[in-house]
Amino acid sequence: MSAHAPPVAGCLYVVATPIGNRDDLSARAIDTLRCADRIACEDTRHSAPLLALVGAGAPAVALHEHNEAQAAAGLVERMLGGERIALISDAGTPLVSDPGYRLVQAAIAAGVRVVPIPGPSAPIAALSVSGLASDRFSFEGFLPTKSGARREVFEALVDATRTLIFFEAKHRIVESLADAVAVFGGERRAAIARELTKLHETLLRGTLAELQACVAADPEQQLGEFVLLIAGADRDMVTARKEREAITLARRLATEMSASRAAKLAAEISGASKNALYRALTESTP
């Protein structure tokens, strides 16, 4: 018998489902799905086998990116009328690069209780076994489909000191790794989690250059669903580089104006210390 309280009426339950291995579905999630009056699914056909397996007999309704704004209002009305609605995605925790945000937002706005039923999450599972720092990290979602846009995303994050987590598709993983090497450098530490919890689960760890070479050389490593994790930049190295850039800027400005004015302007542009820049300029003056 489960030790947790049974689902109550008039609630929205956000239920995490397996990302591969169905044994990862918790007892609490099973109870919630069985007791729900209605189950909102990203794809009802995809979720049907899992719902049948656990004995969830409630009607399944589609809730995806194309209909969520319209469907949310009707589901909230049902919950206000006392229905227990469970929200699931195709795999993992709903709302994490999946639909559900608008429904949760609408439920909260209407005063409906929203209850998390935690469980599998590919980004967190990948991070836990990546060997990369986990005290600070950010999930950046799916990478853009075009190389130029991907590089723009990477360039915006190149100085981030936290671990970065991305989703990527099998037909773009090789190109995305090449873009990552070009922006972050081949020596940046990284990890790839492929087909997590599934039969062909693979974990690759090393530098970005090593991972790029490994995946490019092995067609099998190009199949499946990927989580790409990239180590954060070294904080001291980022600080030192920015200081050098600020000093270079100040020196260029100093050829057109006084040292004090150049230091002040360079500090405003770069965010560096005005006093430190002024010292760098005056100490370098013969």
N, C-alpha and C positions, 0 to 999 in steps of 0.2 A: 504494500500500500504506500502511496506517495505521502511524503511528510509535508509537502507544500499545500497551501490553500487552493481550492479548486477555482477555476475562472468564475468571475462574477458578471452579472448582467450589465449591459450598457458600457462596455469597455472596448478599447482597441488594443489587441495584443500583437506586438511586433515580434514575430517568431523567427529565430534563426534556424535554417535547415542545412543539411549536410552539403559540403562543397564537393563531395565525391563518395566517401565511405558512409553508407547509411547508418552504420552503428554509432555515428557521432551525434545522432539526433537524441536529445535528452528526454528523460522520462517526463519532465515538466512540459516540454514542447509537445510530446505525444498527447498528454492529457489535455492540453489547451486546444490542439487541433480536433480532438475527439469531441470536446464540449462546445466548440464554436458553433454559432448559429449560421455563420456564413464565413467563407474563406476567400480573401482577396489574393489573387495570384498574378504574377507577372505574365505567365503563360499557363492557362488552365490545362492544356494538353501535356505540357512538360511536367506539371506538378501532379497530374492524375495518378501515376503509378505510386508515388510516395504517399499520397493521401489514402489510396486504397490499401497500401501495406500497413499503415498504422490504424486503419479502421475509422478514418474520418469521413463521416457520411454527409456533412453539411454541403449545401450548394456552393460550388466554386464560381467566382466571378472574376473576369479579367480586369486587371488594373495595371496599365502600362503607360509609357510616356505619351502615347497618343490620345489616351482617353482619361487620364488621371484627373485633370482639372474638372471634367464633367462628372465623372463617377464619384469623386470624393463627396460631393454634396449629398448625393443619395445615400451613401454609406453612413455619413454622419447622422442623417435623419433616422436611419435604422438603429444606430446606437443610442440616439436620444430616446428612441422608443423601447429600448431595453435589450437590443440584440448584442450578443458577444461576437465580435468580428476579429478574425485572425488575419494578419497580413504576412504573406511570405513572398520571397523572390524565387527565381529559378534555382539559386544556390547561395548559401551563406546568409549573412545578416542583411535584411532589407535596408534600403536607403544608401548602402555603401556602393556607389556607382550603379544603383538600381532604383526603380521607381518607389514611391511611398512618401516622399517629403511633403507633397501637397496634401495628402490624406492626413498625415500626422499633424501638419500645421492647422488644417481645418478642424480636426478633432479637438485640438488644444483650444482653438478660438471659440469653439462651441461649448467648452467646459467638460468635454468627454475625457475620462481618465484614459491615459495611454500607458500601457504596461510592457516593459521589455522582457522577452523570454530569450536570454542570451544563449549563444552557442557558437558554431563555426563561423570564422571570418578569415578569408584568405590572406588579407594583408597582415593581420596579427599572427596568424599561424606561420607565415613566411618569415616575419621579423623574429619570431621566437627561436628559429633554428638557423638564422642567417649568419650568426657570429658577428654581426654589426651592432653598434651601440643602440640600445633600446630605451635610454633614459629620455631622449628627445627625438621625435620622428614626425613626419607628416605624410599622409596618404594623398597623392596627387592625382589619382584616378587613371583613366585611360590616356595614353599618349596620343597626340594628333596623328592623323594618317599620313600627312605629308612631311617630308624630311625637313623642309624649311621651318615649318611650324614647330616640329619637334625640337629643333635646335634652339628656337626662340624660348621654348619652355625650359630647356636645359640651361641656357645662358642666364635666364632670370634666377635660376637656383644654384648657379655654380659656386657662389660664396656662402650658401646656407650651411650651417655647421651641424644640422640635424640629419639623421638618416632619412633618405627620400625613398618612397615606395610608389611604384607605378604598376598598372596593369598593361599588358601588351598581348596582341594577337599573334598567332603562330606565323602568319604570312608576312609579318613585319619585324619579327624579333631580330633577325640578322641586321637589317638596316638600322633599327633603333640602337643596337649595340654600337654600330659604326658611328652613329651620330653622337652617342654618349662618349665614346673615346675621343672624338674630335673636339668636344666641348669641355669635358671634365679632365681629359688626359688619360692615357692608357694605364697609369699607375694608381688611379683611384680605386680603392677597394669596393667590391660589389658582390652581389649574390643573385642567383636566379633560382626561383622555386617553380618547378614545372609539374603540372598535373597533381597538385597537392591532394593527399589522402587516397589517390587512385592507384590502380595497378602499376602504372608506369611513372610513379612519382620519382622525380630527380631533383637533387639539390646541388647546385654548382656554386663554389665559392672561390674567390681569387681577385685579381685585378680586372679592370674592365677589358684590357687588352687580352688577357688570358681567356676570359669568358667569351669574348668575340671570336677568338680563334677556335675555341672548343666547339661552339655552336655552329660556326660556319663550316667546320670540317665534318660534322656528324648530322646528317639529315634527320635522324631520330630525335635529336635535341631541338629540332625546329618544329615539332608537332605538339599540339596540346594547348593548354592555357597557362600563361606565364605571369608570375609576379617578379618584377625587376626591382632590386633594392640597391641603392647607391649610397656609400658612406658619405657623411657630411664632410665638408672642408675642414682642414685643421684651423682652429680659431686663431692661433698665433701667426700662422702663415698668412691668413687673410688680413689680419690687422697690420702685419709688417708690409704687405704689398700695398694696401691702401695708404699707409703712411708714405711709402716711397712715391706713389702716384701723386699724393698731395704736395709733397716737397718738389717734385718735378714741375707740377703746375705752378707753384709759388715762384719757382726760379724763372719760369718763362714769363710770368707776369711782372717779375721784378726788373726785367729788361725794359719795361715800358713805364714803370712807376716806382715809387719808393718802396723799400722793404716792408715798412709797416702797412702800407696800403695793399701791397701784394699778399702779405700774410693774411690780412683781414679778408680780402676777397677770396683767396684760395680756401680759407677756413669755411666761409659761407657756402662755397660750391661743394667742397668735399666732406664737410662735417668734422674735419680734423681740428686739433687745438690750434688756435691762433698764436698763442705764445710759443708752442713747440715749432710751428712753422717759421715764426720770426727768428727764433734761435737758430734754426737750420740755415736760414738765409744770412744772418749776420755772422755766424761762426764760419761760414764758408767764404766770407768776404775777406780778401787779403788785407 
